[in-house]
Amino acid sequence: MSRAVLPLHAEDISALARSLRSQLSASPQPPSHLQMLNMLARATGFRNFQHLRAQATPSEPAPFPAPGVAPAALDQGRLQRLARFFDDQGRLVRWPGKHRQRVACLWVIWSKLPPRRRFNEKEIKQLLDELHLFGDHALLRRFLCDLGLVERTADCRAYWRVERRPSAEGLALMRHLAEGSATR
């Protein structure tokens, strides 16, 4: 899964260096990756790296669509396989096993969320429950947020759809599903 770029700001580089030096000298062995992230976060005034992530606004959205998705790769066979994840009403029947399939299916879910509107947690749950049949609205909500298709406040009280241009694969799947429902 792609990662968002998190900004890290230190008011005083000297204080940052002192804090890192004292944390490193207290460690009996070289720190792991996670320990180093926590040290950097603490040196800039956060409790730990998770606190930094929760408070930070990504400086750029996660790259989207997934690398390697080119319009030439969108054949009818692939679209038909992706369409099998949806029922006749356009609801997601099961969670795709592959990341690339998930991304394409999430674009369809995203397209059914009303634009330019904020939802509280209960409303977004209800909307997502209407758009899938496998009973895990939290999974959908989390992936939509991780992919930058939906944003939320830090306290998770408000959610809204992010207006973006769908990936070529997501757009093709939306059209395929719309054509399929028109012929039924």
BELSULWO-V353540 format. One record per helix or strand of 2 or more residues. SS is the DSSP state (alpha for helix, beta for strand). FROM is the first residue (numbers start at 1). TO is the last residue. Records with the same first field share a line. If there is no record, write none. Layout:
SS=FROM-TO, FROM-TO
This chain:
alpha=13-26, 33-43, 49-55, 71-73, 76-83, 99-111, 121-131, 137-146, 168-183
beta=118-119, 150-152, 159-161
